[in-house]
């Protein structure tokens, strides 16, 4: 069995401000996580010469991977965060206040709700298909550094969680979810590196 390690990027400046989407750099806490993650990965995958690090094309995942040395890094657009379209850069409070119908529609059906000029969770799940095929094909460990909505979908696939739960799966910052796929099924371990 070989592990797949899933993690969100370190806390970003927009996370601190409560803004969704965007392409900001890391907060101070996020940078500390990036260093802790790299120590963890270098220990955990020490003898794994063929391991690789996959990120999205957004700064916050690339910066989270940047302290890690010794493994190839691959950027996937398919690992980018859910596109929140016209709501990109807003806080949930602002959406609720300025676009109450959108806010309510999403609350009612978060899985199918598509942001105007953006994506739904179902759209994200669909665009992840090539990533999943490639992850299944890999023989060596892969570290996936991505975003909350995307990781919910990836995690649900490997942990066999129902579609309707996906938008509500807890996906905390600064935590690594290690998935081992063996003959007897999927095993999971979590490492919380900081608060
Ligand atoms: O920026 C988007 C968030 O990471 C996704 O969270 O789908 O719970 O709004 P949400």
py3Dmol code that shows the C-alpha trace and the ligand (Angstrom):
import py3Dmol

protein = """\
ATOM      1  CA  UNK A   1       0.000   0.000   0.000  1.00  0.00           C
ATOM      2  CA  UNK A   2       1.134   3.529  -0.686  1.00  0.00           C
ATOM      3  CA  UNK A   3      -0.168   6.660   0.949  1.00  0.00           C
ATOM      4  CA  UNK A   4      -1.980   9.637  -0.494  1.00  0.00           C
ATOM      5  CA  UNK A   5      -1.537  12.683   1.728  1.00  0.00           C
ATOM      6  CA  UNK A   6      -4.203  15.363   1.460  1.00  0.00           C
ATOM      7  CA  UNK A   7      -3.850  18.840   2.899  1.00  0.00           C
ATOM      8  CA  UNK A   8      -5.269  22.296   2.445  1.00  0.00           C
ATOM      9  CA  UNK A   9      -2.806  25.127   1.840  1.00  0.00           C
ATOM     10  CA  UNK A  10      -1.572  26.996   4.911  1.00  0.00           C
ATOM     11  CA  UNK A  11      -3.857  29.777   6.104  1.00  0.00           C
ATOM     12  CA  UNK A  12      -3.982  32.548   3.483  1.00  0.00           C
ATOM     13  CA  UNK A  13      -4.413  36.289   3.924  1.00  0.00           C
ATOM     14  CA  UNK A  14      -7.948  35.948   2.529  1.00  0.00           C
ATOM     15  CA  UNK A  15      -8.720  33.178   5.035  1.00  0.00           C
ATOM     16  CA  UNK A  16      -7.865  35.671   7.769  1.00  0.00           C
ATOM     17  CA  UNK A  17     -10.228  38.265   6.276  1.00  0.00           C
ATOM     18  CA  UNK A  18     -12.941  35.670   5.615  1.00  0.00           C
ATOM     19  CA  UNK A  19     -12.860  36.288   1.856  1.00  0.00           C
ATOM     20  CA  UNK A  20     -13.549  33.418  -0.546  1.00  0.00           C
ATOM     21  CA  UNK A  21     -11.688  32.751  -3.777  1.00  0.00           C
ATOM     22  CA  UNK A  22      -8.897  35.163  -4.691  1.00  0.00           C
ATOM     23  CA  UNK A  23      -5.237  34.351  -5.036  1.00  0.00           C
ATOM     24  CA  UNK A  24      -3.506  35.744  -1.964  1.00  0.00           C
ATOM     25  CA  UNK A  25      -0.284  34.671  -0.297  1.00  0.00           C
ATOM     26  CA  UNK A  26      -0.019  32.991   3.110  1.00  0.00           C
ATOM     27  CA  UNK A  27      -0.561  34.591   6.512  1.00  0.00           C
ATOM     28  CA  UNK A  28       2.178  34.258   9.137  1.00  0.00           C
ATOM     29  CA  UNK A  29       0.434  31.162  10.513  1.00  0.00           C
ATOM     30  CA  UNK A  30       0.187  29.770   6.984  1.00  0.00           C
ATOM     31  CA  UNK A  31       3.920  30.163   6.491  1.00  0.00           C
ATOM     32  CA  UNK A  32       4.610  28.359   9.735  1.00  0.00           C
ATOM     33  CA  UNK A  33       2.404  25.507   8.528  1.00  0.00           C
ATOM     34  CA  UNK A  34       4.333  25.337   5.254  1.00  0.00           C
ATOM     35  CA  UNK A  35       7.549  24.765   7.213  1.00  0.00           C
ATOM     36  CA  UNK A  36       5.975  22.198   9.539  1.00  0.00           C
ATOM     37  CA  UNK A  37       4.491  20.386   6.564  1.00  0.00           C
ATOM     38  CA  UNK A  38       7.840  20.229   4.809  1.00  0.00           C
ATOM     39  CA  UNK A  39       9.499  18.742   7.929  1.00  0.00           C
ATOM     40  CA  UNK A  40       6.713  16.208   8.180  1.00  0.00           C
ATOM     41  CA  UNK A  41       6.880  15.241   4.501  1.00  0.00           C
ATOM     42  CA  UNK A  42      10.658  14.983   4.438  1.00  0.00           C
ATOM     43  CA  UNK A  43      10.515  12.556   7.386  1.00  0.00           C
ATOM     44  CA  UNK A  44       7.439  10.635   6.294  1.00  0.00           C
ATOM     45  CA  UNK A  45       8.597  10.152   2.700  1.00  0.00           C
ATOM     46  CA  UNK A  46      12.340   9.934   3.339  1.00  0.00           C
ATOM     47  CA  UNK A  47      12.975   6.695   1.459  1.00  0.00           C
ATOM     48  CA  UNK A  48      10.246   7.268  -1.142  1.00  0.00           C
ATOM     49  CA  UNK A  49      12.268   8.384  -4.124  1.00  0.00           C
ATOM     50  CA  UNK A  50       9.373   8.395  -6.581  1.00  0.00           C
ATOM     51  CA  UNK A  51       6.957  10.452  -4.462  1.00  0.00           C
ATOM     52  CA  UNK A  52       5.574  13.693  -5.883  1.00  0.00           C
ATOM     53  CA  UNK A  53       3.870  16.869  -4.656  1.00  0.00           C
ATOM     54  CA  UNK A  54       0.758  18.059  -6.472  1.00  0.00           C
ATOM     55  CA  UNK A  55      -0.588  21.584  -6.025  1.00  0.00           C
ATOM     56  CA  UNK A  56      -3.173  23.797  -7.683  1.00  0.00           C
ATOM     57  CA  UNK A  57      -2.089  26.758  -9.821  1.00  0.00           C
ATOM     58  CA  UNK A  58      -2.956  29.221  -7.035  1.00  0.00           C
ATOM     59  CA  UNK A  59      -0.257  30.941  -5.000  1.00  0.00           C
ATOM     60  CA  UNK A  60      -1.395  29.693  -1.628  1.00  0.00           C
ATOM     61  CA  UNK A  61      -0.831  26.017  -2.511  1.00  0.00           C
ATOM     62  CA  UNK A  62       2.423  26.686  -4.390  1.00  0.00           C
ATOM     63  CA  UNK A  63       3.754  28.688  -1.429  1.00  0.00           C
ATOM     64  CA  UNK A  64       2.688  25.931   0.971  1.00  0.00           C
ATOM     65  CA  UNK A  65       4.743  23.436  -1.075  1.00  0.00           C
ATOM     66  CA  UNK A  66       7.726  25.731  -1.508  1.00  0.00           C
ATOM     67  CA  UNK A  67       9.779  24.705   1.580  1.00  0.00           C
ATOM     68  CA  UNK A  68       9.566  21.028   0.526  1.00  0.00           C
ATOM     69  CA  UNK A  69      12.712  19.945  -1.300  1.00  0.00           C
ATOM     70  CA  UNK A  70      13.727  16.706  -2.976  1.00  0.00           C
ATOM     71  CA  UNK A  71      10.451  15.820  -4.691  1.00  0.00           C
ATOM     72  CA  UNK A  72       9.037  16.874  -8.052  1.00  0.00           C
ATOM     73  CA  UNK A  73       6.127  19.319  -7.925  1.00  0.00           C
ATOM     74  CA  UNK A  74       3.269  19.316 -10.382  1.00  0.00           C
ATOM     75  CA  UNK A  75       0.659  22.078 -10.758  1.00  0.00           C
ATOM     76  CA  UNK A  76      -2.872  21.081 -11.769  1.00  0.00           C
ATOM     77  CA  UNK A  77      -5.523  23.606 -12.753  1.00  0.00           C
ATOM     78  CA  UNK A  78      -8.047  20.888 -11.877  1.00  0.00           C
ATOM     79  CA  UNK A  79      -6.930  21.241  -8.239  1.00  0.00           C
ATOM     80  CA  UNK A  80      -7.835  24.969  -8.122  1.00  0.00           C
ATOM     81  CA  UNK A  81     -10.511  26.012  -5.602  1.00  0.00           C
ATOM     82  CA  UNK A  82     -14.184  26.045  -6.581  1.00  0.00           C
ATOM     83  CA  UNK A  83     -14.713  29.078  -8.809  1.00  0.00           C
ATOM     84  CA  UNK A  84     -17.053  31.367  -6.923  1.00  0.00           C
ATOM     85  CA  UNK A  85     -17.723  33.504 -10.032  1.00  0.00           C
ATOM     86  CA  UNK A  86     -19.302  36.866  -9.238  1.00  0.00           C
ATOM     87  CA  UNK A  87     -18.836  36.184  -5.507  1.00  0.00           C
ATOM     88  CA  UNK A  88     -15.062  35.813  -5.782  1.00  0.00           C
ATOM     89  CA  UNK A  89     -13.385  38.005  -3.183  1.00  0.00           C
ATOM     90  CA  UNK A  90     -16.512  38.472  -1.057  1.00  0.00           C
ATOM     91  CA  UNK A  91     -17.161  37.346   2.533  1.00  0.00           C
ATOM     92  CA  UNK A  92     -20.182  35.134   3.284  1.00  0.00           C
ATOM     93  CA  UNK A  93     -21.671  38.108   5.166  1.00  0.00           C
ATOM     94  CA  UNK A  94     -21.386  40.286   2.046  1.00  0.00           C
ATOM     95  CA  UNK A  95     -23.008  37.624  -0.106  1.00  0.00           C
ATOM     96  CA  UNK A  96     -25.856  37.299   2.406  1.00  0.00           C
ATOM     97  CA  UNK A  97     -26.381  41.054   2.475  1.00  0.00           C
ATOM     98  CA  UNK A  98     -25.900  41.960  -1.193  1.00  0.00           C
ATOM     99  CA  UNK A  99     -27.138  38.802  -2.930  1.00  0.00           C
ATOM    100  CA  UNK A 100     -29.612  37.206  -0.502  1.00  0.00           C
ATOM    101  CA  UNK A 101     -31.249  34.999  -3.202  1.00  0.00           C
ATOM    102  CA  UNK A 102     -27.877  33.514  -4.089  1.00  0.00           C
ATOM    103  CA  UNK A 103     -27.064  32.969  -0.430  1.00  0.00           C
ATOM    104  CA  UNK A 104     -30.367  31.174   0.181  1.00  0.00           C
ATOM    105  CA  UNK A 105     -30.144  29.099  -2.993  1.00  0.00           C
ATOM    106  CA  UNK A 106     -26.724  27.838  -1.987  1.00  0.00           C
ATOM    107  CA  UNK A 107     -27.869  27.079   1.540  1.00  0.00           C
ATOM    108  CA  UNK A 108     -30.748  25.032   0.141  1.00  0.00           C
ATOM    109  CA  UNK A 109     -28.674  22.902  -2.219  1.00  0.00           C
ATOM    110  CA  UNK A 110     -24.975  23.429  -1.752  1.00  0.00           C
ATOM    111  CA  UNK A 111     -24.074  20.427  -3.898  1.00  0.00           C
ATOM    112  CA  UNK A 112     -25.892  21.622  -7.029  1.00  0.00           C
ATOM    113  CA  UNK A 113     -25.774  25.390  -6.511  1.00  0.00           C
ATOM    114  CA  UNK A 114     -23.613  27.034  -9.171  1.00  0.00           C
ATOM    115  CA  UNK A 115     -22.202  30.512  -8.484  1.00  0.00           C
ATOM    116  CA  UNK A 116     -23.148  32.911 -11.303  1.00  0.00           C
ATOM    117  CA  UNK A 117     -20.258  32.679 -13.794  1.00  0.00           C
ATOM    118  CA  UNK A 118     -18.642  30.128 -11.469  1.00  0.00           C
ATOM    119  CA  UNK A 119     -18.931  26.506 -10.453  1.00  0.00           C
ATOM    120  CA  UNK A 120     -20.970  24.130  -8.318  1.00  0.00           C
ATOM    121  CA  UNK A 121     -19.631  21.267  -6.229  1.00  0.00           C
ATOM    122  CA  UNK A 122     -20.886  18.936  -8.965  1.00  0.00           C
ATOM    123  CA  UNK A 123     -18.756  20.872 -11.479  1.00  0.00           C
ATOM    124  CA  UNK A 124     -15.719  20.476  -9.212  1.00  0.00           C
ATOM    125  CA  UNK A 125     -16.339  16.747  -8.810  1.00  0.00           C
ATOM    126  CA  UNK A 126     -16.483  16.371 -12.581  1.00  0.00           C
ATOM    127  CA  UNK A 127     -13.282  18.287 -13.286  1.00  0.00           C
ATOM    128  CA  UNK A 128     -11.437  16.163 -10.719  1.00  0.00           C
ATOM    129  CA  UNK A 129     -11.889  13.008 -12.753  1.00  0.00           C
ATOM    130  CA  UNK A 130      -8.491  13.165 -14.539  1.00  0.00           C
ATOM    131  CA  UNK A 131      -6.770  13.854 -11.208  1.00  0.00           C
ATOM    132  CA  UNK A 132      -8.425  10.800  -9.661  1.00  0.00           C
ATOM    133  CA  UNK A 133      -7.458   8.611 -12.616  1.00  0.00           C
ATOM    134  CA  UNK A 134      -3.846   9.750 -12.285  1.00  0.00           C
ATOM    135  CA  UNK A 135      -3.868   9.286  -8.489  1.00  0.00           C
ATOM    136  CA  UNK A 136      -5.161   5.727  -8.921  1.00  0.00           C
ATOM    137  CA  UNK A 137      -2.438   5.016 -11.449  1.00  0.00           C
ATOM    138  CA  UNK A 138       0.462   6.213  -9.283  1.00  0.00           C
ATOM    139  CA  UNK A 139       2.568   3.574  -7.552  1.00  0.00           C
ATOM    140  CA  UNK A 140       4.431   6.044  -5.352  1.00  0.00           C
ATOM    141  CA  UNK A 141       3.101   8.317  -2.601  1.00  0.00           C
ATOM    142  CA  UNK A 142       1.477  11.589  -3.636  1.00  0.00           C
ATOM    143  CA  UNK A 143       1.037  14.703  -1.523  1.00  0.00           C
ATOM    144  CA  UNK A 144      -1.944  16.768  -2.699  1.00  0.00           C
ATOM    145  CA  UNK A 145      -1.921  20.395  -1.516  1.00  0.00           C
ATOM    146  CA  UNK A 146      -5.207  21.948  -2.545  1.00  0.00           C
ATOM    147  CA  UNK A 147      -8.334  23.708  -1.289  1.00  0.00           C
ATOM    148  CA  UNK A 148     -11.317  23.031   0.929  1.00  0.00           C
ATOM    149  CA  UNK A 149     -13.998  22.294  -1.682  1.00  0.00           C
ATOM    150  CA  UNK A 150     -11.665  20.260  -3.906  1.00  0.00           C
ATOM    151  CA  UNK A 151     -10.321  18.210  -1.001  1.00  0.00           C
ATOM    152  CA  UNK A 152     -13.838  17.461   0.215  1.00  0.00           C
ATOM    153  CA  UNK A 153     -14.540  15.914  -3.180  1.00  0.00           C
ATOM    154  CA  UNK A 154     -11.256  13.975  -3.361  1.00  0.00           C
ATOM    155  CA  UNK A 155     -11.584  12.743   0.189  1.00  0.00           C
ATOM    156  CA  UNK A 156     -15.169  11.609  -0.408  1.00  0.00           C
ATOM    157  CA  UNK A 157     -14.044   9.588  -3.402  1.00  0.00           C
ATOM    158  CA  UNK A 158     -11.351   7.688  -1.488  1.00  0.00           C
ATOM    159  CA  UNK A 159     -13.284   7.388   1.785  1.00  0.00           C
ATOM    160  CA  UNK A 160     -16.422   6.337  -0.106  1.00  0.00           C
ATOM    161  CA  UNK A 161     -18.656   9.046   1.322  1.00  0.00           C
ATOM    162  CA  UNK A 162     -22.027   9.816  -0.296  1.00  0.00           C
ATOM    163  CA  UNK A 163     -22.314  12.624  -2.838  1.00  0.00           C
ATOM    164  CA  UNK A 164     -24.776  14.647  -0.769  1.00  0.00           C
ATOM    165  CA  UNK A 165     -22.356  14.854   2.167  1.00  0.00           C
ATOM    166  CA  UNK A 166     -19.469  16.274   0.134  1.00  0.00           C
ATOM    167  CA  UNK A 167     -20.112  20.026   0.602  1.00  0.00           C
ATOM    168  CA  UNK A 168     -20.373  19.525   4.364  1.00  0.00           C
ATOM    169  CA  UNK A 169     -17.334  17.349   5.095  1.00  0.00           C
ATOM    170  CA  UNK A 170     -15.067  18.862   7.698  1.00  0.00           C
ATOM    171  CA  UNK A 171     -11.728  19.787   6.136  1.00  0.00           C
ATOM    172  CA  UNK A 172      -9.688  21.681   8.731  1.00  0.00           C
ATOM    173  CA  UNK A 173      -6.665  23.853   8.000  1.00  0.00           C
ATOM    174  CA  UNK A 174      -3.184  22.761   9.063  1.00  0.00           C
ATOM    175  CA  UNK A 175      -4.078  19.074   9.135  1.00  0.00           C
ATOM    176  CA  UNK A 176      -2.830  16.217   6.958  1.00  0.00           C
ATOM    177  CA  UNK A 177      -5.183  13.391   6.062  1.00  0.00           C
ATOM    178  CA  UNK A 178      -3.234  10.279   5.129  1.00  0.00           C
ATOM    179  CA  UNK A 179      -5.100   7.690   3.109  1.00  0.00           C
ATOM    180  CA  UNK A 180      -3.684   4.196   2.640  1.00  0.00           C
ATOM    181  CA  UNK A 181      -5.236   2.008   0.038  1.00  0.00           C
ATOM    182  CA  UNK A 182      -4.672  -1.617   0.855  1.00  0.00           C
ATOM    183  CA  UNK A 183      -6.320  -4.898  -0.117  1.00  0.00           C
ATOM    184  CA  UNK A 184      -8.623  -4.752   2.900  1.00  0.00           C
ATOM    185  CA  UNK A 185      -9.879  -1.279   2.083  1.00  0.00           C
ATOM    186  CA  UNK A 186      -9.015   2.273   2.938  1.00  0.00           C
ATOM    187  CA  UNK A 187      -7.274   3.314   6.125  1.00  0.00           C
ATOM    188  CA  UNK A 188      -7.050   6.855   7.322  1.00  0.00           C
ATOM    189  CA  UNK A 189      -4.796   8.760   9.695  1.00  0.00           C
ATOM    190  CA  UNK A 190      -4.876  12.444  10.587  1.00  0.00           C
ATOM    191  CA  UNK A 191      -2.005  14.627  11.666  1.00  0.00           C
ATOM    192  CA  UNK A 192      -2.894  18.011  13.076  1.00  0.00           C
ATOM    193  CA  UNK A 193       0.345  19.968  12.835  1.00  0.00           C
ATOM    194  CA  UNK A 194      -0.936  23.173  14.440  1.00  0.00           C
ATOM    195  CA  UNK A 195      -4.120  25.046  15.406  1.00  0.00           C
TER     196      UNK A 195
END
"""
ligand_1 = """\
10
LIG
O -13.525 29.485 -0.995
C -14.264 28.486 -0.943
C -14.304 27.590 0.214
O -13.094 26.980 0.498
C -15.345 26.561 -0.026
O -16.109 26.505 1.118
O -17.986 25.485 -0.169
O -18.037 25.653 2.341
O -18.301 27.710 0.905
P -17.700 26.335 1.042
"""
view = py3Dmol.view(width=600, height=400)
view.addModel(protein, "pdb")
view.setStyle({"model": 0}, {"cartoon": {"style": "trace"}})
view.addModel(ligand_1, "xyz")
view.setStyle({"model": 1}, {"stick": {}})
view.zoomTo()
view.show()
